Amino acid sequence: MKELFAKRLKSARLLSAMSQDNLVEAMGAIVSKNAISKYEKGQMMPNSAVLIKLAKALNVKPDYFFRPLGAEIENIEFRKRSVLGVKKTNAIKQKVAESVERYLEIEDLLQIKSAFINPIKDLVISNISDIDDAVNNLLKAWKLGINALPNVIEILEDKEIKVIELDADLAFDGLSGWADGAVPIIVVNKNYNIERKRFTALHELGHLLLNFSKKLSDKEIERLCHAFAGAMLIPYETFINEIGSKKRKSVSLSELISIKETYGISIQAIMARAKNLGIIDEYSFVKFRKYISGNREEKGLGQYKGKEHSDRFMQLIYRAASEEIISLSKAANLSNEKLAAFRDQFIAL
């Protein structure tokens, strides 16, 4: 029990982006930093009064500390800006672990067994020319066609990938990894616009699926994941139909906005794709980059009108509650909501 409590306490503290000193202060200094350290090392257990104070300071229920540990997240590919900082980075990782743990628990309660298959695992990616082949093979294997993808997150979840939208600092883009070595995880920042969420989800898919040559650097892999995301959003044949196959000196803003609104891909990603395919040259691309540098969010430059959200996790909770596999209290706990709020939105017919 000491070991379980120790791990849960440290997880809750990191989730709250607190140092041990911060936690002592939040508890009104009723225990020392040394005591917190001993709790986290499994050398000592708190009494009931301290336990309640810990739970209140960390905004968790006391029984959280004794809940069995869930999924282990491995091979994390973390997209963030350097300004995010260590505390916030650790907090995000803990939020992800908590979310995945709840996701896998509800699937286990419903006896949902899923096995992820990577249909392009045998294709070795050495350079950017390999990306379109990988995308074409994946689209064919997943029977997605070459038209606009309606809801990227929903598609990924249909393919047994757990997608989590996280309310996080804007310095965080997304991450990918594996839970218990077998369950693929993609996390996107829910606070970004729809085009960016779609692109980030597919960039992270690249990290999960693509079999990169060992010779590639981390920077080259990032660039190839960018290219993969762009190619998934607008495959080669579709892109050529929209913009032409011949070299162009320039592309009109009206064309770019139209493609953006149809395919849910940013103007910046469209132009990067045009450069990758040799339709525009380096000079034209640099000229465009200078133009867009003052408006990276592309405000006033069109918007994709589709949906980009997954309801699967909550649907599983509603299903388990309506079939009385779990209580409403358990359902509220899994959905990270207060019981009264969950009751208000749950109606069993």
N, C-alpha and C positions, 0 to 999 in steps of 0.2 A: 504493500500500500504506500509506503514511503516513496518508493521509486516512481510510482504512478503519479502521486501528488507532486513530487519534485518536477517531473516533466510538464505536468499541466500548469503548475504555477509559473514556470519559466515561459511557457507558450503564451499564457494570458498576459504576462508582463510585456513580452515582445509585441504582442498584438496591440497593446495599448501604447506602444512606442515609449515605454518608461525605462529608465535606468533603475537600479536597486535603490539609489538615493531618492529618486522621484517617488518610488513606491512607499518608502518609509515616510516621506513628507505627506503623501496622499492619505496615509493611515493615521496621521496625527502623531507620528513618532511613538506609537505605543510599543513598537519593537525596534531593534537596531538593524542596521545594514548587515551586520554579522549574522543576525538571526535569519534574515531573508536569504543570505548566502547559504546557510546551513539547510534551510528548507529546500532550496533548489538543488542542493547536492544530495538530498535524501538522508541527511545526518540527523534531522530533527523534525518533529511534527508540531504544528501550532495547536493551541487549545481552541475550544469552540468560539470564544470571544474574538480571538485573533483571526480565526478562519472567516468569520462573518465580516470583519473589517477588511480582510484581503479581498473577499468577493465584492464588497461594495466599492473599494478603491479601483478594482480592475473591471468593474461593470459586468460581472458574471454571477451566476447563481452558485451557491456553495457546493451543490452536487456536481458542478462542472469539474471540480478538482479530482473527482473520483470516477469520472466516466472513462470507460476503457478507451485506450488510444486507438485511433483509426489509421488512415492511410499514411504511408511514408511517400513523400514526393521526391522523385529522383531526376537527375539529368536536366535541371532547370536551365532554360535559355531565357535570360532576363533582359527585356528591352526597357531601358530607362536612361534618363539623362543624369550626368554626374552630380547635378545639384540635388538629387533626391536624398542623399545621405544614408548612412548606415542604419540609423534607427527606423526611418520610414521604410527602407528596403526590407528590414527584418519584420516590420509590422505587416507589410504586404505579403510576405512569404507565409506568415502565420495565418493571415486572413484566408489565403488560398488553401492552406492545409485544413483549416476549419470548414471551409465551404465544401471541399472535396470529401472530407470525412462525412459530412451530413448527406451529401449526394449519394455516396456509396452505401450509407446506412439505409436510406429509404429504398434503394434498389434491392438491398439484401432482405429487407422486411417484406418486399413484394415478390421476392424470389426471382428477380430479373437477372438472368445470366447473359452476359454479352462477351463476345470475343472480337477484338479489333484485328482487322487484316489490312496490311499495307500492300496495295496492289502494285506499287512501283519500287519496292525495296531492292530489287535486283538491278535497277538502272543506276549506274555510277555517274554522278554529276561532277564533271571536271571543269567546265566553263559555261559561259552564258548560252552558247549554242545548244547545249543539252537541255535547257529549261523547257522549250516548247515541246520537245519530244516527251518529256516527263509529264507535262500538263495534258497533252493530247491522250496519252495512255491512261492518265488518271480520270479524265473526263469520260473516256470510253468505259473504263472499268466501273465507274460510279453511275454510268448512264445519265450524265448531266447535259449532254449536248453542247452546242457552242453559242447558245444565246445567253442573254443576261441572267445571272444567278439571282433569284428573287430574294432569298433570305439565307445568307452565308452561314450564320450561326445555327439556324435550324437544320441546314444541310449537313453540317459537321456533326451535329448531335444524332441525326439519322444514321450516320456512319460510325456510331459508337464512340465518338469523341466527346468528352465532358467539357462544355464551354461555360465559363463563369464570367459574368460581368461584375466588375469590382468598382465600388465607389472609392476612387483613389486620387491622390495628388496628380495634377496634370503633368508632372515630370515623369510619370509612369505611363508607358504605352501598353505593354502586354508581356506575357511570358508563356512558355510552354514547358511541359515536363511529363513525367510518368508517375502514376500512383501505383504503389506496390509492384513496380516494374512491368506492369502489363496494361494499365488503363491510361490512355493518352489524355492529357489535360491542356486546354488552352484558356488563358485568362486575358480579357480585354478591359480597358478602362471605359466604364459606362458613361463617363463625362465627356467623351469625345464625340465629334459629329459622326453621322452615319457612314460617310465615305471612309473616314479614318478607321472606324471600327471594323468595317468589312476588310480593308486592306491589312490591318494588323492581325485579324483572325487568320487570314490566308498566309501572311508572312510567317506566323507561328506554325501553321500547318506545314510550311516548307521545312522548318526545323524538325518537325516530327517525322515527316515522310521521306525527305530527300536523303539519298545515300551519297554523301559528299566524299570526293577524293581526299585521301589523307594529306595530300600536298597543299591543300587550300588553307589559307590563313583565316582567322576569325572574321577579319574585315571582308575578305572575298566571299565568305559564306553569307554574311549579312547582305551583301550586294546581290547575291544570287537568290536569296529569300525574297528580297524586294522584287526582283525580276519575276520570280515565281508567282507572287501575289498579283502583279500586274497582268501576267499571262492568264491566270485563272479568271480574273475579272473580265478580260476581253481577249479571248484566244486569237491566235494568229490569223486564221481565216476570217474571223469576224472583224478583226482590226483592219485588215486589208480591204474588206468590203466597205468599211466606214471611211477610211482615210486614203486609200489607194496604195499601190505597191511601188510607185516610182518615187525617186528622191524629190523632196520638196524643199524649197527655200524657206517657206514659212507655212504655218497652219493658222487659220483664222480663229479668233476667240469664239465666234459663234459656233464653229464646228466642235470645238473643245467642250463648250457648255452643253451642246446637244448630246455628245457622247457621255459626258459625266452624268447627265440626268437620266440617260437610258440604261447605263451599265453600272452605275453606283461606284465609279472610280474617279478619284480626284484629277483635276487638270494636270497637276504636277506628275502624277503617276502615268497619265496618258502620254505626256511629252517624254518621260523617261523611257516608256515602252517604244515610242517612235524612234528615239535615239538608239536603243538597243537593237532595233530591227533595221537600222541604217536608213530610215526614211528621212530623218533630219540629221544634219551634221553637228559636230561639236560646237561650232560657232553659233548656230541657231539655238542650240540647247542652252548655252551660256547666256545668250541674249534673253531667252525666256526666263531663266533663273533670276536674272537681274530685275526683270519686269515683275515677277511674282514675289520677290524677296520682302516687299513691304506688306504683303497680304497672304501670308502662308495659310491662313484659314480659309482663303478663297471666298471671303464675304462678298455678296453681290454677284457671284459668278456661278449661279445655278445651284441646284440641290437635288439629290436623289430622293424621290418621294416614297420609296419602298419602306418596308419594315425591316428592322435588324435587331431582333431580340428573340430569346428562347424562353418559352413558358414550360419546358419539359419538367424541370425540377419541381415547380409548384404543382403541376398537373399530377405528378406522382404522389405528392403529399395529399392533395385533395382526394385522389383515388384511394389511398390507404386509409384516410379518415372516413370516407363515405362507406367503405367496405368494412369498417370497424376493425381493421387490422391494427390500427393505433388509435389512442385516445386523442381528443381535441387538444389536450394539454401537450401531448407528445408532438402532435402536428405543429403546434405553435412553436415549440422548442426547436424543431427541425427547420422551420421556416424563419427562425430568428425573430419572431414577433411576439408581442404580448398576447395572452390568451384572448382578451376582450377584442383586440384588433383582428385576430384570426377568426373569431366567431362571427364578426360583422361581415366578413367577406366569404365565409363558408356557408353554403346552403345545400343540404342533402335532400334530394327529392325522393 
